[in-house]
Amino acid sequence: MGGRRVRLFNSDLPTADPYLPGHGDPSWSAVHYALDLDYDLAGNGLRAEAVIDAVAEEELSRVVLDLAGLDATKVTVDGRAPAKYAARGPRLVVTLKEPLPAGRSFRLTVKYGGAPRPLIDKHHGDAGWEELEDGVIVAGQPHGAPTWFPCNDRPDDKASYSITVTAAADYTVVSNGELAERRRGSSTVTWRYEQVEPMATYLATVQIGRYRLRPYDDAPVPMTAAVPADVDEGFEAAFGRQPEMMAHFVELFGPYPFASYTSVVTADDLEIPLESQALSTFGRNFCSDDWDAIRLVAHELAHQWFGNSVTLARWQDIWLHEGFACYCEWLWSEESGGDSADDWAEHHHAQLAELDQDLVLEDPGPELMFDDRVYKRGALTLHALRRTVGDDAFFALLAAWVAEHTGGSVTTGEFRHFAGEHTGTDLNELFDAWLTRPELPDLPAAT
């Protein structure tokens, strides 16, 4: 018999990060997620099982998971039924029969299912599993992971993943990591991907569509595009130079941190690209030679170093992702024969000077964490640093930062300390001006 299944309506449940209330439990950490999903595209029906290998960070009498809009039907802990498990809104509370001591490893198995749908947050809108006209996208950032698997939804809890998806045979499934198995059934195909490098929950994804897989020739690492059969010449204009982008970023930041990279282009238009680990997702509308499309292709690729491999520990430090990726747009412009990073910095500094001066970059607040000023001021902070220490020291710093923290979680304070130590320069005044004060500083003089 399974544990009793009840519903709770009033409970003091944990929050791991104040920028995302009601998500994450710091009392335990995931080590590995094995997800097995069977999805009916016609009816938007999901039947699934998650096996989570985890460790107790403190003594546990319960385990709180994030699971939104789906029903858990069976739960076990180390193969045995718990005292009970209870759904409370977008959380699943598993009460243990006996406490687990701090440091103890355990395995949590959850069978669940339902009709997955996006989760709405008051600051960030909707995110998660979403039906397209003919397929599925998963937009995880920052709160969408619980819409398709039970998890510890906090950015500093990174784990390895095995993601298995069974879907209709005429669809292609793309997920994080390397395709380890493709098994055909009578009317379905089962796809299994292995993501061995540590990954935050919000970066896990599944993309399902009628895609053709197009490998890139002469790329410095294995690169593939998953595209609709009728994708037009605009694809080449926007995505054709990705191998050159990859080579340039490898030269600047060090080895690409994963085994391969995939770009998914959906048949639908999308408002913005979707970031995830080892792959990025774009709408058909990004197949264009317009700079606003090309820069975002570079932006999403840059996130593989700054955001996916080296990941923020707290959402307040989002500039460590978006400011860096935005700066990489300027670096690619410079490399590909467009405007220089100096040109872009002067341009965006002038634009920011005309806007409200009420954003503190190192702690913008949840309502402003994806404000465009975070992106542009973050990039300007890096350009100010580059002008202060010089090109050689600046790019050596970025490569060392990635090498030191690959697969880990970081904070703004750690970057400040690392930059000062690595360059041998007192950067406190520069960082105070750009990161801790709302007023926009002047850019240092170009050297």
N, C-alpha and C positions, 0 to 999 in steps of 0.2 A: 504493500500500500504506500502511496506517496504521502508527503506531509500535507497537513490541512491547508487549503487554499482559501484565504479570506481577503477582504478589502478593508484597508485602513483609510480613515479620512482625516485624522488629526494625529500627527506624529512629529517629533523633533528630528528631522533628517539632516544629514550633513551637507555642507557646501564646501567644495575644495577651493574655489576661486571666487572672490566677491564680484568679479566682472560677469560671472555666469551663475547666478543664484540657482540652487536646486540641482546642481550637477556635481558629480564627483564625490568620492569618499577617501580622505587622506589616511584612513586607518588600515587600508590594505592596498596592495599593488598587484597589477597583472604582470605575468611573465610571458604568457603565450595565449593567444586566442585561436581555437580551431572552430571555424564557422562552416556549417553545412546547410545551404539554403536550397530549397526547391520552390521555384517561382512560376506561377501561372500568369503569363502576360495578359491574356484575354480577360481574366477576372480579377487582376491585381491581388492574387492570393499567395501568401507566403507561408510555407511550413518549414521550420528550421530547428537546428540544434546548435547550441554554443557550448563548447568545452573550454573552460577558462582555468588555466594553471596560474596560481596566485600565491602571494605570501602575506602573512599578517604583519603589519607594521607596528601594531600594538595588540594587547589582548582583545580578542573579538568575541562578543556574544551574539553579534548579528553581522551580516554582510549586506550592504546597500548597493544596489546596481541601478544604472539608468536604463530604462526601457520604456519607450513612449509609443502609445497607440497600438501595441501588440500585447497579446495575452500569453503569459507563461502557463503551460499546462502540466509540467512536471519539473521538479528541481531536486537535485541530489548534491550532497557535499561529501566528497571522497566515497562516492558510490552508495551513500545511505541517505534516507530521507531526513530533512531537517525537522526541527520541532514544528515549524510552519513557515509558509512563505505568503507574502501579502503584497498586493498591488496598491500603491498609493499614487495616483496621478501618473507622472512619468518616471516613477521609481519602483523598484522591486526590492522588498525587504525580506531577507532570508534570516530567520531566527534559528540559531544553532541549538542543538540539544545539549552540547557541552562547549564551554568556551575554548577558543583556540589561543594558545599562548603566543606572544610576540615572537616573530621569527619563524613560525611554523608555516610550511608550505601546505597548500590544500588545492583540491580540484573541485570546481563548481560546474555542474552540468545543468543547462536550462533548455528544455524543449519549449518552443513558443511558436506563435503564428498569428495570422490575421491579415488585414489589408493595410500595408504600410502607407504612410502619408507624411508630408512634411510637418515639422514641429515649429510653431510660431513663438518667437521671442519678442518682447516689446521693443527692444533696442535694435535687433538684428533681423527682424522679419522672419521669413520661413527658411528652413534648411532641412536637408535630409533626403530620404527616398522620395523620388518624384517621377510620376508617369509623364512620358513624352507622347507625342502623337502616335509613335510606333516604337516604343522602347522605354528605357528607364535611365535616369541619371541619379547619382547620389552626390549631393553637395553637403559635405560634412561640416565645413567651417561656419561658426564655431560650435554649434550646438546640435548638429544633425545626426551624429553617430547613433544615438539611442533609438532612432526611428527604424533601424534595421538589425541591430544586435544588442544584447545586454552587455553593458560595459561599465568601466570606471571612467567616466567622461571628464577627465582632467588633463590638461596639456602636458603635464610633467610625468604622466604615467605611460611610458613607452614600452611596447612589447613586440614580440614577433607574431606573425599571423600566418595561418593557413586558411584560405578562403575558397570554398567549393560551392559552385552555383550550378544547378540544373535548370535548364530553360529549353524552350522549343528549339528544334533542330535548325530552323532557318534564321536563328539569331546568333550573333557573336557576343560573348561575354568578355569584358576586359576588367581586370582588377589589379591590385597592387602586387608587385613582385614578379616572379618568373612563372610562366605557364609550365606546370609540372606534369599535368595529365589532361588529356581531352578524350573523353570516353563517350561513344555514341550508343544511345538506346534506341528503342523502336521509333519513337517520335521526338526524342529529346537528345540533348548533348550535355554532358557534365564536364565542367571546366574546373580545374583545381590550380590555384595560384599559391606560391610560397613566397612570403615576404620575410626574409630572415633578418634583415636589419631592423633595429628597433623603430617603432612607429607609434605616434600619438593617435588616439582614437579618432580625432576629427579629420585625419588624413587618410583613413581607410575609406575605400570606395568600391562601388560596382557600377559599371556602365554596360548597358545591354542595348543592342541595336542591330540593324541589318548592315553590318560594317564589312568592308574589305580591308584586309591587313596589307599595308604597303611598307616594306622595309626600305630604309634609306641606304643607298650605296655610299661607300667611302666615309662613313661616319666614324668618329674616334671611339665610340662605344656603340653597342647594338641599339638602334633607334628604329621605331616603327610608328606609322600613322594608321589609325583605324578610322576609315572614312566611308561615307555613303557611296554607293556605286556611281551615282551621277554627280559627284563633286566636280566643280568646273575648274577652269584655269586659275581662278583666284586662289586656289589652294597652294599652287606653286609659288605665287607671289608672296603669300603670307608665311608659308611654312617651308619653302624650298631651301632656305639657307640655315635651317636648324643645325645641320652638322657643323657649319662654320661657327655658329653661336656656341655650340657645345665645345668645340676646340678652343675658342677664345676664352670661355669661362674656365675650362680646365687649365689653360695657361696661367690665368690670373689667380684662381682660387685653389688649385690642386685637383687631384683625381676626382672624377665624378663619383659620388658616394654610394651609388647603387649599381646593380648589374646591367640595367637597361633603362630606356626611357621611351614612353609611348605618348603620342598626342592623339586624343580622340576628338573627332569633329562630328557633332550630332547633325542629323538631318533638320532639326529645329534650329531656329535662332535662339541665342541665349543673351541675356543682358550683359553678363560678365563671364570671363573664364572661371573655371573651377579648379582650385588647387588641391592636389593630393600627392601622395608619395610615389615617386617613380613614374607618374603620369599626370597629364593635365588635360582638361576637357574644355573644348571651345564649341560655340555654335557655328552653324554654317555662315552666319553673317560676318565672321572674322576672316573669311577667305577673301582677302582684299589686299591690294598693294598700298593701302592707306597706312601712314605711320602709326595711327592709333591702334591698328590691328597688329602690326609688326612689333611694336614696342611691348605689347602684352604677351606675345609669343616669347620674347626675351625675358619678360618679367616672370612668367610661370616657370620657365627653365631655370632661372636664377634661384627660385624658391627651393630647388632641390638641394642646394647648399644652405641657403639662408631661410630656414623655416622648417624644412623637412628632415635634413640631417642634423643641423644645429637648430634646436627648437626652443622657443621661449618656455620658461618654467611657470610664468604668470602672464595672463592676458594683458596686463598693463604694459608689458614690454613689447607690444606688437610692432613697434618701430624697428626692432631687431629683425623682423621679417620684411615688413612692407617698405621701410626706408631703404633697406639694402637692395631689395628686388627692384625698386624704382630707380635707384642709382645704377643698377645694371642695365636698365633701359638706356641710360645716357652713355654708358660705356660701350654698348653695342652700337649706338648711333655713331659714336666716335670711330669705332673700329670699321664700320661698314660704309664710311664715306659721307655720313650725315653731319649734323651739327655736333660740336664737341661738348664734352661734359661741362666745360667752362660756359659755353653758350647756354646750355640748358639750365645751369645753376643760376646764371644772371637773369634769365627769363623767368624762372619760377620764383626767385627771390623777389623780383619786382611784383609779381602777381600776389604772393603772400603778403607783401607789405601793404596791399590795399584791403586785406581781409581783417576780420576781428582778431585781436591778439589775446585770446582767452584760452589757448590750448597749451597744456604742459605736456611735452612730448613723452616724458618717462612715465606719466600717469594721466592719460587723457580722459579717463572715465569710460564706462561701458557705452554711453551714448555717443561718444566721439571716437571710439577706438578704430573705426574704419572710415573716419573722416579723411577726405583727400589731403588735408593739411598734414596728417600724420605721415602719409606717403612722401609728400614733397618736402616737408621740413626734415623728415628722417634722412632723405637723400641729401639735402643741403647740409645736414650735420656731418655726413661723411665727406662731402666736398670741402667743407671747412676744415675737417681733420686732414684731408689730403693736402690742401694748401698750406697747412701749418707744419706738417712733418715732411712733406715732399713725396714725390711719386714712389721712389724706391722703398722708403720706409712704410708708406701707406699700403702698397700692394703686398709687401712682405707681411705686414700685420694681418691683413685679411686672410691670407693663405695660412698663417700660423694659427689664427683664431679657429678656422675650420678644422685644421689638423688636430688641434688640441681638444676640440669639443665634438667631433663627429660622433653621431649617435646619442648625444647627450642633450641636457636641458640647461639653459643659461638665463641670466638676468642682465639688466642694464648695468648694475653695479659691477658684475664680473667683467663685462666688456670694458667699462671705464678703467678698472684696475689693470686688465690685460693690456689695453692700449698704452697706458702709461709705462708699464713695466717693459713691454716689448720695444717701444720706441725710445725709451730712456728720456722721455719728455714730460714735464709737468703740464698735464692737459686739464687740470681741474677747472680752471676758469673757462676754458673753451666749452667743456661739457656742462658746467653749471649754466652758462648762457644759453646753450642750445637745448638742453634737456630739462632743466628744472625751473626755468623762468618762462613766463608766457610771452614776453616781448620778443619780437624777431630781431636777433642780432645782425649786425653788418657781416657780410662775408669777409674773411681775411683777404688781404691783397694777394693777387695772383703772383706766383713766383716764376 
